[in-house]
Amino acid sequence: MSTRGTILDAMATQLLTITTANGYSNNIANVYRVVHHPDEANATGVDITILDDAGDAPLQYASAGIVRTSMDISLLVDVWGGQRTEPTDGTHPVSTITDAVIGDIRKLVFAPVSLGANVLFVEMGASEGVAIGERRTRFTIPLAIHYKYDSAAP
């Protein structure tokens, strides 16, 4: 597998560690590498799809066969359930859950997580969101993953 594919697989694995048992506010239900079409009537929790935006950035630096570059990805996040207004039954409104999910992803990205020895650092952009229906909120979080690889084995 390519360095890029290995990093994306590691990102998916790390996103699944977002659980309340690991000290986060939410539990990530599913992480996908391709866009999926869930059963909206029965979907619950938080799903994340890793979207590979545009391939590698132009070469940034190369020395002795080691190339440094970056890739842009987006995390497409679906928050299922919740309510749009302040509930009276003790549940949390979607906006509160959404803010907590963004905080959980920020905590993961800026923690010393293992995305592999080739990852140099990760940058997280501002989230953009839109409400979809009564049970679903969808937003994206852009990430730039800066990494290195051996030009003989990209």
C-alpha positions as CSV (number, residue, x, y, z in Angstrom):
1,M,0.0,0.0,0.0
2,S,1.2,3.5,-0.7
3,T,2.3,5.9,2.1
4,R,-0.8,8.0,1.4
5,G,-3.2,5.0,1.7
6,T,-1.5,3.9,4.9
7,I,-2.0,7.4,6.4
8,L,-5.7,7.5,5.4
9,D,-6.2,4.0,7.0
10,A,-4.5,5.2,10.1
11,M,-6.8,8.3,10.2
12,A,-9.8,6.1,10.0
13,T,-8.6,3.9,12.8
14,Q,-7.8,6.9,15.0
15,L,-11.2,8.5,14.4
16,L,-12.8,5.3,15.7
17,T,-11.0,5.8,19.0
18,I,-13.3,8.8,19.6
19,T,-15.4,7.3,22.4
20,T,-16.6,8.3,25.8
21,A,-14.5,5.4,27.2
22,N,-11.4,7.1,25.8
23,G,-12.2,10.5,27.4
24,Y,-14.2,12.1,24.5
25,S,-17.7,13.6,24.6
26,N,-19.1,11.4,21.9
27,N,-18.8,7.9,20.3
28,I,-18.1,7.8,16.6
29,A,-20.3,5.1,15.2
30,N,-18.7,4.5,11.8
31,V,-15.8,5.8,9.7
32,Y,-16.0,5.3,5.9
33,R,-13.5,5.9,3.1
34,V,-16.2,6.2,0.5
35,V,-19.4,8.1,0.5
36,H,-22.2,5.9,1.8
37,H,-26.0,6.2,1.8
38,P,-27.3,5.2,5.3
39,D,-30.8,4.1,6.2
40,E,-31.8,7.6,7.4
41,A,-34.8,6.4,9.3
42,N,-32.7,4.2,11.6
43,A,-29.3,6.0,11.6
44,T,-28.0,7.1,15.0
45,G,-24.9,8.5,16.5
46,V,-22.0,10.1,14.5
47,D,-20.7,8.9,11.2
48,I,-17.5,10.2,9.5
49,T,-16.6,9.8,5.8
50,I,-13.0,10.6,4.9
51,L,-13.0,12.5,1.5
52,D,-9.8,12.5,-0.4
53,D,-10.0,16.0,-1.9
54,A,-7.4,16.5,-4.6
55,G,-4.3,14.3,-4.4
56,D,-0.9,15.4,-3.2
57,A,0.1,19.0,-3.1
58,P,3.0,20.1,-5.4
59,L,6.4,18.8,-4.2
60,Q,7.5,20.9,-1.3
61,Y,11.0,19.6,-0.6
62,A,13.1,16.7,-1.6
63,S,16.5,15.6,-0.3
64,A,18.3,12.3,-0.6
65,G,15.2,10.6,-2.1
66,I,12.9,11.8,0.8
67,V,10.0,13.8,-0.5
68,R,7.9,16.1,1.8
69,T,4.4,17.0,0.6
70,S,0.9,17.3,1.9
71,M,-2.6,16.0,1.1
72,D,-5.9,17.7,1.6
73,I,-8.8,15.7,2.9
74,S,-12.1,16.5,4.4
75,L,-14.0,14.8,7.1
76,L,-17.7,14.7,6.2
77,V,-19.5,14.4,9.5
78,D,-23.1,13.3,9.9
79,V,-24.7,13.8,13.3
80,W,-27.9,11.7,13.6
81,G,-30.7,12.2,16.0
82,G,-30.8,15.0,18.6
83,Q,-33.2,17.9,18.4
84,R,-33.0,21.3,16.7
85,T,-34.4,23.2,19.7
86,E,-33.6,23.0,23.4
87,P,-35.2,19.8,24.6
88,T,-37.2,19.3,27.8
89,D,-36.6,15.6,28.1
90,G,-32.9,15.7,29.1
91,T,-31.5,15.0,25.7
92,H,-29.0,17.3,23.9
93,P,-29.9,19.5,21.0
94,V,-28.0,18.9,17.7
95,S,-26.1,22.1,18.0
96,T,-24.6,21.0,21.3
97,I,-23.7,17.6,20.0
98,T,-22.2,19.1,16.8
99,D,-20.0,21.5,18.8
100,A,-18.8,18.6,21.0
101,V,-18.0,16.4,17.9
102,I,-15.9,19.2,16.4
103,G,-14.1,19.5,19.8
104,D,-13.5,15.8,19.9
105,I,-12.0,15.8,16.4
106,R,-9.9,18.8,17.3
107,K,-8.7,17.0,20.4
108,L,-7.8,13.9,18.3
109,V,-6.0,15.9,15.6
110,F,-3.9,17.9,18.0
111,A,-3.1,15.0,20.3
112,P,0.1,12.9,19.6
113,V,-1.9,10.3,17.7
114,S,-0.2,7.8,15.5
115,L,-0.9,8.3,11.8
116,G,2.4,6.6,11.0
117,A,6.1,7.6,11.2
118,N,5.8,9.5,7.9
119,V,3.3,12.2,9.1
120,L,5.0,15.4,10.1
121,F,2.0,17.4,11.3
122,V,-1.7,18.0,10.6
123,E,-3.6,21.3,10.1
124,M,-7.3,21.6,10.8
125,G,-9.5,24.2,9.1
126,A,-12.8,25.7,10.1
127,S,-15.8,23.5,9.9
128,E,-18.6,24.3,7.5
129,G,-22.1,22.9,8.1
130,V,-25.6,22.7,7.0
131,A,-28.7,21.2,8.6
132,I,-30.4,18.4,6.7
133,G,-33.8,17.4,7.8
134,E,-35.0,17.0,11.3
135,R,-32.7,14.1,12.3
136,R,-29.4,14.9,10.6
137,T,-26.8,17.6,10.7
138,R,-23.9,17.4,8.2
139,F,-20.7,19.4,8.2
140,T,-17.2,19.1,6.8
141,I,-13.8,19.7,8.5
142,P,-10.9,20.3,6.1
143,L,-7.5,18.8,7.1
144,A,-4.1,19.1,5.6
145,I,-1.8,16.2,6.4
146,H,1.9,17.0,5.9
147,Y,4.0,13.9,5.4
148,K,7.2,12.5,3.9
149,Y,7.9,9.5,1.8
150,D,10.8,7.8,0.1
151,S,10.6,8.6,-3.6
152,A,11.6,5.0,-4.4
153,A,8.4,3.8,-2.6
154,P,5.7,6.5,-2.6
